[in-house]
Amino acid sequence: MALEDVDLGFVPLGDTGLQTSELQFGTWRFGRETEAGNLEIDEERAHALLDAYAAAGGRFVDTADVYGGGAAEEWIGAWLADRDRERFTIASKIYWQIREGDPNSRGTNRKNVRHRIDALLDRLDTDYVDVLYIHRWDDETPTRELMRTLNGLVEVGKVHYLGTSTMRPNAWKVARANELARSEGWEPFTVAQPRYNLVDREIEGDYLEMCREHGIAVCPWSPLGQGFLTGKYDREEGLTGESLAGESSRFEAHYLTPENFDAHDVLDTVAEEVGATPAQTALAWLSHREGVAAPIVGARTVEQLEENLVAGGIDLSEEQLERLNEAKAGPYDGL
Ligand SMILES: NC(=O)c1ccc[n+]([C@@H]2O[C@H](COP(=O)([O-])OP(=O)(O)OC[C@H]3O[C@@H](n4cnc5c(N)ncnc54)[C@H](OP(=O)(O)O)[C@@H]3O)[C@@H](O)[C@H]2O)c1
């Protein structure tokens, strides 16, 4: 399928009444500097990426208040100003500390949440966000304070749906928070944003089960393993193309492992069979995983984004999906 034929469709956002684009667009790299000091995406490129995503029918933009130190939200706000805000679904996140030496400027205490939502709405130049995620779980804020505060934001219309972007060990905390919210008649978490891709399988098992049990839509981040699953890394030579995402001390240790290259070999074979690129095949596989509503695609260039957006048109047989499922063991396999 060619890009001009791409018209991203809508799929249900879990058990909510909202529909999301089948591929969401992530803006983590807007205004972000790598450890080597290189800027991944400037404002002009950011707007070109948003243009390309919207031209392909994309309507769901994911951001966070710390991306680019607030620049990502500002750039999205400036871009949206020339468009019909109502046609787009915007998700943002709060959690990370924003003022040095001020413990109240991190986490999900009521003071911080109320301040941060107003600040991010200002930057986005909008009255509401469609989804507000807590970026990480804050063990220092009581669950009752958190859920009551978040419910208040939904009640006054600053937020439509609540999301949690936590890792697998916190599944039971999300479940407990949702049970409390439901018993009090408050809004529960209905969206989750975990890391999930062909080689990062840690949420398989209790986290995914918890999401299914609680009707939580799963929107995976780093669906291409920060670029590892695009075919530009070689087992012997390492990086063979260009990358800024790879300029991270953790990237090599986390992704460039023998097990991940074995999984990539399976991906390459299936990609060749279906006449797609590894990136498109990895995204198509992820979209098929049970419980997954829509992966959040990242891209540094318009060309990369265009390649990734074609993924929706890739057909994988049951047998090919199974081979990809088996390419790397989930956390509980064999135990
Ligand atoms: N909640 C959280 O804690 C959290 C954490 C991370 C991300 N997220 C969200 O998830 C989104 C996606 O995450 P991500 O950026 O890590 O996604 P990703 O798709 O796994 O990685 C994106 C990077 O891979 C490379 N790439 C992408 N497509 C490519 C292609 N077709 N060919 C070659 N290289 C390609 C690019 O980097 P290079 O070209 O520089 O190699 C690009 O910046 C973020 O924007 C953010 O919205 C959330």
The ligand as an ORCA input file, in Angstrom:
! r2SCAN-3c Opt
* xyz 0 1
  N       4.489      7.214     28.809
  C       5.787      7.151     28.670
  O       6.535      7.058     29.649
  C       6.351      7.205     27.290
  C       7.716      6.889     27.084
  C       8.198      6.921     25.788
  C       7.370      7.272     24.733
  N       6.056      7.605     24.967
  C       5.158      7.999     23.856
  O       5.271      7.060     22.791
  C       5.672      7.747     21.604
  C       6.504      6.851     20.742
  O       7.694      6.460     21.449
  P       9.058      6.320     20.677
  O       9.456      7.607     20.070
  O      10.032      5.644     21.568
  O       8.561      5.312     19.507
  P       9.319      4.308     18.565
  O       8.476      4.257     17.335
  O       9.612      3.034     19.241
  O      10.718      5.029     18.227
  C      10.722      6.187     17.457
  C      12.120      6.405     16.897
  O      12.503      5.287     16.094
  C      13.105      5.750     14.894
  N      12.185      5.406     13.815
  C      10.821      5.444     13.828
  N      10.313      5.040     12.653
  C      11.362      4.719     11.872
  C      11.477      4.234     10.565
  N      10.402      3.971      9.835
  N      12.734      4.003     10.082
  C      13.827      4.246     10.810
  N      13.782      4.719     12.069
  C      12.554      4.953     12.603
  C      13.289      7.242     15.047
  O      14.501      7.518     15.735
  P      15.930      7.686     15.025
  O      15.732      7.936     13.566
  O      16.555      8.823     15.734
  O      16.633      6.384     15.267
  C      12.155      7.603     15.966
  O      12.353      8.796     16.671
  C       6.390      9.001     22.128
  O       6.458     10.030     21.170
  C       5.522      9.369     23.292
  O       4.362     10.044     22.848
  C       5.554      7.562     26.227
*
